[in-house]
Amino acid sequence: MAGMGTRMRPHTLTVPKPLIPVAGKPIVQRLVEDITRVCNEKVDEIAFIIHPAFGKAIEQMLVAMAEKLGSKGTIYYQETALGTAHAVHCAKDSLQGNVIVAFADTLFIADFKLNTKQDAIIWVQKVEDPSAFGVVKLNESGLITDFVEKPKDYVSDLAIIGIYYFKDGENLKNELQYLIDNNIHVKGEYQLTTALENMKNKNIQFYPGQVDEWLDCGNKNATVITNQRVLANYGSIISKNCTVTNSTIIEPCVILDGAVISNSVVGPYVSVGSNTKIDKSVIENSIIQNNTVIDCKVIANSMIGSNCSVEGCQSDLSIGDYIQMA
């Protein structure tokens, strides 16, 4: 999660993308909770690969997040974006035993338990335009035979969603070290798919994993849709410590502590952060973060950051933190 999240600006100007809330929880928190849920055994450690600029307060938040799930939290740094293989290699000291690797802008909805007896699993999902993704090819036995990064010509529609399982983390670490020691890169970046290809050539068997839904948080529109799908699947969270007066809440919605909603219609598919105040407004299919004031507004398909003030007229908005808009 060391990237700077430029496609999510202005929201990532003040907070790292994985900490943007979806249905009331940071993206990365939902991801680690989902992964922990599908594991067959206790997760001993959760390692976060971040940029040093994230700061100590965020590091402490991530460690506490891991500890709440009964795991040790560890922080590693990737100072320069040198590719996915390099990012995972930054956490080399944690690559031992059973390992799951996940990119922090990916969420999923699934109902399965991890099969730790398999050599390796790569979770995939069918997509309409494979040219924008890394994809895999399967043989007649259902094993993965090829990894192709953003194919110009059609080879498969099974896109890699960014979640991987390895039975032997040491094996993965050695392959990543080999790429870096021998300067094997593609356009200046060390690619995880290169390491996977080398492992496959050494008779490591890769199995495809399937999820019910793959949810992207790469940009504003995708994140709003993800918020909608999470609420549709997991339902409402409406705090007992919020205040709703002369208003209609159309569920599913998330409304957190201290929110005040008056003379408004909110929902469906709306997430309202802590201590946010909404008055004389109609809001649907949107994410509104903490300590924000919405007054006399009709809002749909929007993301509004924390500590904002937004008044008047109809909008489809993407507003970062600390913005005043009349």
Residue pairs with C-beta under 8 A, 6 or more apart in sequence:
1 16
1 17
1 18
1 28
1 48
1 49
1 50
1 103
1 104
1 105
2 49
2 50
2 51
2 77
2 78
2 81
2 87
2 90
3 17
3 51
3 81
4 12
4 51
5 11
5 12
5 16
5 17
5 105
6 12
7 218
7 219
8 17
8 20
8 217
8 218
8 219
8 220
8 223
9 320
10 305
10 318
10 319
10 320
10 321
10 323
11 17
11 20
11 220
11 303
11 305
11 318
11 320
11 321
12 20
13 320
13 321
14 305
14 306
14 320
14 321
14 322
15 321
16 50
16 51
16 54
16 58
17 27
17 104
17 105
17 217
18 26
18 27
18 28
18 31
18 104
18 105
19 26
19 27
19 28
19 58
19 61
20 26
20 27
20 217
20 223
21 27
21 271
21 273
21 287
21 289
22 30
22 107
22 217
22 223
22 226
22 227
22 230
22 271
22 287
23 30
23 227
23 230
23 231
23 234
23 237
23 254
23 271
24 237
24 254
24 256
24 271
24 273
25 33
27 104
27 105
27 107
27 217
28 48
28 62
28 65
28 104
29 65
30 107
30 230
31 102
31 104
31 106
31 107
32 46
32 65
32 66
32 69
33 69
34 107
34 108
34 110
35 43
35 100
35 102
35 163
36 43
36 69
36 71
38 110
38 112
38 113
38 114
39 100
39 113
39 114
40 113
40 114
40 115
40 116
41 98
41 116
42 70
42 71
43 69
43 70
43 71
44 71
44 72
45 66
45 71
45 72
45 73
45 74
45 94
46 65
46 66
46 69
46 71
46 72
46 73
46 74
47 73
47 74
47 75
47 76
47 91
47 94
48 59
48 62
48 66
48 73
48 74
48 75
48 76
49 76
49 77
49 78
49 87
49 88
49 90
49 91
50 58
50 59
50 62
50 75
50 76
50 77
50 78
51 77
51 78
51 79
52 77
52 79
59 75
62 73
62 75
63 73
63 74
63 75
64 73
65 73
66 72
66 73
66 74
67 73
74 91
74 94
76 90
76 91
76 93
76 94
77 90
78 86
78 87
78 90
81 87
81 189
82 185
82 188
82 189
82 190
83 185
83 186
83 188
83 189
83 190
83 191
83 192
84 103
84 189
84 190
84 191
84 192
84 193
85 176
85 179
85 180
85 190
85 191
85 192
85 194
85 195
86 176
86 180
86 189
86 190
88 95
88 101
88 172
88 176
88 192
89 173
89 176
89 177
89 179
89 180
89 190
92 173
92 176
92 177
94 169
95 169
95 170
95 172
95 173
95 176
96 169
96 170
96 173
97 168
97 169
98 116
98 165
98 166
98 167
98 169
99 165
99 166
99 169
99 172
100 114
100 163
100 164
100 165
100 166
101 163
101 164
101 166
101 172
101 192
102 162
102 163
102 164
103 162
103 163
105 162
105 216
105 217
105 218
106 161
106 162
106 163
106 214
106 215
106 216
106 217
107 215
107 216
107 217
107 226
107 230
108 123
108 161
108 163
108 211
108 212
108 213
108 214
108 215
109 211
109 212
109 213
109 215
109 229
109 230
109 233
110 210
110 211
110 212
110 213
111 212
112 209
112 210
114 121
114 165
115 121
115 207
116 165
116 167
117 167
118 165
118 167
118 205
118 207
119 166
119 167
119 168
119 204
119 205
119 206
119 207
120 164
120 165
120 166
120 167
120 196
120 199
120 204
120 205
120 206
120 207
121 164
121 165
121 206
121 207
121 208
121 209
122 136
122 144
122 160
122 163
122 164
122 196
122 206
122 207
122 208
122 209
123 160
123 161
123 162
123 163
123 164
123 208
123 209
123 210
123 211
124 135
124 136
124 158
124 159
124 160
124 161
124 208
124 209
124 210
125 158
125 159
125 161
125 210
125 211
125 214
126 157
126 158
126 159
127 133
127 157
127 159
128 157
130 151
130 154
130 155
130 156
130 157
130 158
130 159
131 150
131 151
131 152
132 150
133 150
133 159
133 160
134 147
134 148
134 149
134 150
134 159
134 160
134 193
135 147
135 148
135 151
135 155
135 156
135 157
135 158
135 159
135 160
136 144
136 145
136 146
136 147
136 148
136 156
136 158
136 160
136 206
136 208
137 144
137 145
137 146
137 148
137 155
137 156
137 158
138 144
138 145
138 156
138 158
138 208
139 145
142 207
142 208
143 205
143 206
143 207
144 200
144 206
144 207
144 208
145 200
146 155
146 156
147 160
147 193
147 196
147 197
147 200
148 155
148 156
149 186
149 191
149 193
158 208
159 214
160 193
161 211
161 214
163 209
164 192
165 209
166 172
171 199
171 204
172 195
172 199
175 195
175 198
175 199
176 190
176 195
178 184
178 195
178 198
179 185
179 190
179 194
179 195
180 190
184 190
184 194
185 191
186 194
196 206
199 206
200 206
213 229
213 233
215 225
215 226
215 229
215 230
216 222
216 223
216 225
216 226
217 223
217 226
220 303
220 318
221 301
223 287
223 303
224 285
224 286
224 287
224 301
224 302
224 303
227 269
227 271
227 285
227 286
227 287
228 269
228 285
231 252
231 253
231 254
231 268
231 269
231 271
232 252
232 269
234 252
235 251
235 252
236 251
236 252
236 253
236 254
237 254
237 255
237 256
238 249
238 251
238 253
238 254
238 255
239 255
239 256
239 257
239 258
239 259
241 257
241 258
242 255
242 256
242 257
242 258
242 259
242 260
242 261
242 272
243 259
243 260
243 261
243 262
244 255
244 261
244 262
245 260
245 261
245 262
245 263
246 262
246 263
247 261
247 262
247 263
247 264
247 265
247 266
248 264
248 265
248 266
248 267
249 255
249 261
249 266
249 267
250 265
250 266
250 267
250 268
250 284
251 267
251 268
252 267
252 268
252 269
253 266
253 267
253 268
253 269
253 270
253 271
253 272
254 270
254 271
254 272
255 261
255 266
255 272
256 272
256 273
256 274
256 276
256 290
257 274
257 275
258 274
258 275
258 276
259 272
259 273
259 274
259 275
259 276
259 277
259 278
260 276
260 277
260 278
261 272
261 277
261 278
261 279
262 278
262 279
262 280
263 279
263 280
264 278
264 279
264 280
264 281
264 282
264 283
265 281
265 282
265 283
266 272
266 278
266 281
266 282
266 283
266 284
267 283
267 284
268 284
268 285
269 284
269 285
269 286
270 283
270 284
270 285
270 286
270 287
270 288
271 286
271 287
271 288
272 278
272 288
273 288
273 289
273 290
273 291
273 292
273 306
274 290
274 291
275 290
275 291
276 288
276 289
276 290
276 291
276 292
276 293
276 294
277 292
277 293
277 294
278 288
278 294
278 295
279 294
279 295
279 296
280 295
280 296
280 297
281 294
281 295
281 296
281 297
281 298
281 299
282 297
282 298
282 299
283 294
283 297
283 298
283 299
283 300
284 299
284 300
285 300
285 301
285 302
286 299
286 300
286 301
286 302
286 303
286 304
286 317
287 302
287 303
287 304
288 294
288 302
288 304
289 304
289 305
289 306
289 308
289 321
290 306
290 307
291 306
291 307
292 304
292 305
292 306
292 307
292 308
292 309
292 310
293 308
293 309
293 310
294 304
294 310
294 311
295 309
295 310
295 311
295 312
296 311
296 312
297 310
297 311
297 312
297 313
297 314
297 315
298 313
298 314
298 315
299 310
299 314
299 315
299 316
299 317
300 316
301 316
302 315
302 316
302 317
302 318
302 319
303 317
303 318
303 319
304 310
304 317
304 319
305 319
305 320
305 321
305 322
305 323
306 321
306 322
307 321
307 322
308 319
308 321
308 322
308 323
308 324
308 325
309 323
309 324
309 325
309 326
310 317
310 319
310 323
310 324
310 325
311 325
311 326
312 326
319 325
